[in-house]
Amino acid sequence: MHIIWKRPDGFQNAQPEDFRRIELSSGAHLWVHRHELDWYPFQVSGDWKGQQQTTRLNRLTNLLDSTDEAWSNFLEHYHDDELKEAGIVATATQLKAWIAEMQSSIKGETWEVEITACALSDVHDRLKKFLSNLEEKKPD
């Protein structure tokens, strides 16, 4: 299995106004599609699970510049759809571990690998922040 970054030029005949930019922690900008949240900017390939993993990774990546509430809403929805028996903390923890695992599967040119690695690292950090915020809100 590997992760590749899809170049914005030529993506489904998209125009520049179809994209928005997310600033990554490295200072690089990642172009994400305004409407195609499931299939852009990355593709996970290698086996039959690739489509589901692509959708999951892209949804998380598209949240990078979103509010904590948006992250919470996504994780609650994902929790309801995917891991009904697990709590939201377990869901976020499993996603964080999955992202860490995926970081060794990035393929592409040097700069593509750097941008993709930074995006995955930023997603990992946001999940970590989400878990930390949950811990702070937990009653004693």
QUIVENDA-V834727 format. One line per field, one symbol per residue. ss: DSSP state (A for helix, B for strand, O for the rest). A space follows every 50 residues. Layout:
# QUIVENDA-V834727
ss: ???
This chain:
# QUIVENDA-V834727
ss: OBBBBOOOOOAAAOOAAABBBBBOOOOOBBBBBOOOOOOOOBBBBOOOOA AAAAAAAAAAAAOOOOOAAAAAAAAAAAAAAAOOOOOAAAAAAAAAAAAA AAAAABOOOAAAAAAAAAAAAAAAAAAAAAAAAAAAAOOO
